Amino acid sequence: MKFIAITLILHRPDPLTGARKTTHDRFREVLGNALLAEELGFDGFGVGERHERPFISSSPTVVLSHVAALTKRIRLFTAVTTLSLLDPVRAYEDYATLDHLSDGRLDLIIGKGNGAAQRDLFHVTPEDQWDRNAESYEVFRQIWRQDKVTAATRFRPALTDAEVWPRPYQRPIRVWHGSATSKESVDLAARYGDPLFSANVTHPVEPYAELIRHYRERWEHYGHDPARIAVGAGTAGICVAPTSQQALATYRPVFEANLAFFKQAGLPVVFETLEDFVERSSALIGSPEQVVEKVHRYHERFGHTALHLHADAGGLTDVQHRASLELFQSEVAPVLRRGIPDPPFAWGPVLPASPLTQESVRV
């Protein structure tokens, strides 16, 4: 099993102290968390994309380029690239450049994105967002694979023998499809034989398991080898401590502060108590043994081989957060790596059999 630390770069007051970092300090914190993830042995570090408050993750390519310059080994993920909002040509240019700068350490997780404010910002409607997402991905995918592209498009000017530069480093880049609530993203992933990444954050396991079952059914419907399926899944929070009592005591103030925030903001509350949150959500809160058992329980439903954890402290102190991640990597991750297989592909750059690039072939 592979482990990815992910941040959406949420920028709101600390749930316990009420203090909010400056934008500059919040970005520096993200970079520090990326370095910590590599230091502790995580397999990937992901940055989300949101174009509305309270997030400041509108430019994941810029953030990940800086992370690429600071790190050596860890793979870089988007979580997610909101292709329903983006021109696929411009998105390709940004990500192809980042892929070169990171020496092919980039994976994409794509999705339509969510939130009315960012839809309004980009003049995307609930009625056309899925069509936009599919069209953008199909054009993006074609550009990554072909030197010249012709595409009749609805949501951007058509392309006729268009050349887009730079040509890619990875050939092709691996693209995961983010899945939260809809069968459209699941079907798109299955159609192209791409891996799926379930959000698995807001609700109990059932709706996410149902979407993953549908993905597997559609995968076989499109004629792909079931042995090549790869599924990732998220988690709703993390606090690993030597005992369950310590984990609950450490996380309880964070949960109660977040619960109060949700209620005050009029947001839906799914889990009313910490005990219910620990039992029925995907949060990994408990002793190492409890966390291992919970991941295995979810694996029985999902068959997932990649797991994302929160890169941010999220209300824990920096000391508490680091101690939790260290305990996860020392006592949880090794057990899960032995018991759950890796995704059915190499974790390194996706490169062609020939060492020659298309540029050198043309010379």
N, C-alpha and C positions, 0 to 999 in steps of 0.2 A: 504494500500500500504506500502511496505517495501522499505527502502532507504539504499544504500550501497555506501560507499566512496571507490574509487578505484585509485590505482597508478600503472603505468607501470614502475616506477622509471626511467623516462627519465633523462639523464645526459648530458645536453648541456648548453651553456651559457644562462644566463637570457636574454629573448628577448628584454628587455629594457636597462639594464645596461651593458650587454656584459660580466659580471662576471660569472664565473662558480665555484660552490662550489667544494671542494675536495670530493673525493669518500666517505671518512669517514663522512664528514659533511652531504653529501646527504643522506646516510643511517640513520644518526641521525635525519634528517628532516622527513624521512618516519616514524620513530618511534613516533616522536612528533605528526605527523598528525594522526596516529592511536589512540593515547591517546586523541587527540582533538575530533576525530569522536565518541569515546565512551562517552566522557564528554558531547557532544552536543546531544546525543541520537540517533545516527545512528544505524541501525539494523545490519550492516555488514561493514567489512573493507576488501578490496581485494588487492592482489598483483599480477601483471602480470608475465609472463615468456617470456623473449626474450634472444636470444643468439647472438646479434649483436649490434653494435653501432647505435644510441647513448643511448642504454639502459644498465642498470646494474642490471637487474632483472633476472639473470640466475639461481638463487637459491631461489625460492619463499618459499620452505619448511623451509629454514634457517631463512629467514626474518619473516615468519609467526610464527615460534616457539618462536622467541624473542617477537613478538607482543603478543602471547598467554601468555607469562610470565608476561607481563606488564598490561594486561587487565583482566577483570573479566566477562563481560557480552556479549560483541559484538561478533557476529559470524564472522568467518574468511573465506575468499573466495580466490580462485585462479582465475586469469583473463588474460589469460587462461593457464591451464596446457597443454603443447604442446605434447600430446601423440604420434603424428606422429614422433617425434624425440626421444622418450624415450623407454627404455626397460620397458614393463609393470610390470615385476617382481620387478625391482628396484624402479619404481615409487610407486608401492603398498607399499613396505617396508617403504619408506620415509613418505608417507601420512598416513599410519596406525599408525606409531610412532607419528607423529604430532597430529593425532586425539586423541590419548591417552593423550598426554601432554596438549592438550587444553580442556580436559573433554568433547569431542564430540561437539566442537563448529565449526567444519570444514565442509564447503561445497566446492565442486569442480566445476569449469567451465572448461570444456575441449575443445580442438580444435586442428586443424592441425598446427596452427602457420602460420607465413608468413615471407617472406624475403629470398632472394636468399642466403645471406651470411650464415644464420643459417642452411639452407638446405645443403649447401656445407659442412659446419662444421660437419654435422652428416651423410653425404652421402645419403641424401634423395633427390629424384627427383620430379619434378612436376607431372610426370606420376604415381609414386607410393605413393605419400603422402596421398591420401585419403584412399587407401587400408591399408597403415600402421596405419593411425589413427583408422580405424574401427577395425583392428585386435588387436591393442594395447588395445583399449577400451574393446573389448570382453574378452580378457584374464584378464585384470585388474578387470573387473566386476565379472568374474568367481572366481578369487582368493579371492575377498572380501566376497564372499558368500559361498565358499566351503573350507573344511579343506584340501582336496587333489584335485589337479587339473591335468587333462590330456588335452592337447591341441596340435593339429597338426598345427604348425605355419610356415609361410613363411619367416618372417623377424627377427626371433630369434630362438635359438634352441628349439625343441619341448619339451613339458612337459609331464611326465608320472608319475602319482601319486605323484606329487610334493607338498611338504609342504612349505609354505612361512610364515615367522614369522616377527613381532608379529601378532597374530590374532587380528581382529579389535575391536574397541570400539563401534562405530556406526555399526548397522547391519540392512541394509547396509548404507553406506554413500550416501548422496544425490548428484547426479551428474547432473549439467546443461550442455547443449551443446552450445558452443559459435557459433553464426551464423553471417556471414558478407556478403559473396558474393555467396555462393554455396549451391545447393540443397542437396549435399551429407551429410553435417552436420545436416541439417534439417531432412532428412529422417532417419538418424541414431538415432536422438533423438526420433522421432515419433515411430520408430520400437520398442524401449525398453520402451516407456512410460515415458520418462524423460523430465524434463522441458527444455525450450529453453531460451537462453539469446542473444538477438539481439545486435550487436555492435552499430548500429544506430549513427555513429559518422561522417563519411566522407561525406556522400551524403544526399540529401533531402530524404523525408520519403518514396517515392514510392518503391525503390528496397527492402527496409527492410520490408515494408508491404506485398509485394508480397511473400517473403520468409516465413513470418509468416502465410499467408493464405495457402501456400503449406504445412507448418507444420501441420496446423489444418486438412487439407484434408487427409494427410498421417496418422495422429493420428487416425482418424475415420476408415481409410482403414485397419489399423492394429487391429481394434476392441477395442480400449480403450474408456473409458467413457469420453465424452467431458467435463464433469464437473470437471475432474481432471487435465485439461490443466493448465500449469503455464508458463507464458512468462515474461521475464525481458527485459529491454531495456536500452541502454546507453544514454549519453548526450555528446554534443561536447564542452561544457564549461559551467561555471556558474559565474554569477555576479548579485546578487540580491541586490538592493538598495531601499531606501524609494520611489524614483520616477524613472520613465523610463529615464528621462534626466540624473540623477546622474549615473545610471547604464551604459548608453551609454558613458558618459564622462569618467568614470572609466575604461571601457573595451577598448575604442577606441585605446589607445596606444599599448595595448597588441595585438589586432587584426592586426594593421598596421605593427607591428614588425614581427609577425608571417607570414603575407602576404609577406613581403620583404624577409624573410628567405626562404619561399617556392619558390619564383621566382628565387632567387639567386641559390638555390640548384637544380633548374630544376624540381621541383616537380609539379604535376598537381594542379591547383587552381580551386576550385569548386565555391567559393563565393568571388567575387571581392571587395565587399564593406561590411562594418560592418552592414549596414541596411539589406542587402540581407542575410547575415549570421544569423542575429537575426530572420528574417522572415522565411527563408526556411531551416535552419539547425535545429538540435535538441538542440542547445545551449539555456540555460536558463538565458537570460540576460534581466533584466527589473525590474519592481516593483513586489512586491509579487502577486498582482492581475494578472499581465501579465503572470507571471510564472505559476500560478495555471491554467490559461486559456490554456496555451500552453501544459502543461502536459495532461490536459483533451482532448485537440485536438488530441494529439498523442495516447492517450488511446482509442479514438474512432476508430483509425486505427489498433492498435495493440492488444487491450484488455490486456495490460500488468499490472501486479500487483507488480512488483519490478522495481526499478529505480536506476541506478548507476550515481553518481556524481563524479567530479574530486576531489580527496583528496589533490592534489597539488595546490599551488597558481598559478603556470603557468604564471608568469609575474606580477600578482598582488603583492602588498606588503603583508607581513604576516598580518598586521592589516586589510587591505582591504579584504583579503581572509577570515579571521576569522569573520569579520563583515558580510560578505555575507552568510557564512554558518550559523551563528547565526540567521540571519533574515530568512533564509530558514527554519530552524527548528522551529522558534517561530511563523511565520506567514504563511508559505507555507505548510510545512509537516502536521500540524494538519488538514488543510482543505482537503488535498489530502487523508489523512488517513480516514477521515469521508466519502469521496465521492467515493473512489475506494477501492474495497475489497483487502484483503491480499491473498497471494497464498493459494491454497486449501490443505495446510498441515501445521503441527505445525512447528514453527520456531526454536524449540529446537533440542536436539540430537535425532537421529533416533535410537531408542533402541527396542529390542524385548520385547514381552509381559512378558517373564520370566526374573526375575532379575539375574538368574544364567548365567554366561558366559560359553562358551564352555570349557574353561580350567577347571572350577570347575565341570562341568558335567563329565569330563573325570576322575576326581580324584576318 
